[in-house]
Amino acid sequence: MTSVEIAAYGDGIYRAHRELVGTARRQILPSEGQTFYGTPPMHQLFERSTWHSAQHARQIIAVLERFGIEPDAG
């Protein structure tokens, strides 16, 4: 997968999230989310999704730095 493809995927996730937030303002979300690890409260599911993605970003940065590649913040 190229960096352009990864960025496009991220943009798609961002657009889907914005759409969900817009929809959420018009309707009530369920109090729990169905996941492979159970049915956590929705606020915990959103929190986990956020920190989990951030952790993977930190891991990618660490790998790049080990190879002497300066991560691009842009």
Secondary structure, 3 states (H helix, E strand, C coil): CCHHHHHHHHHHHHHHHHHHHHHHHHCCCCCECCECCECCEHHHHHHHHHHHHHHHHHHHHHHHHHCCCCCCCC
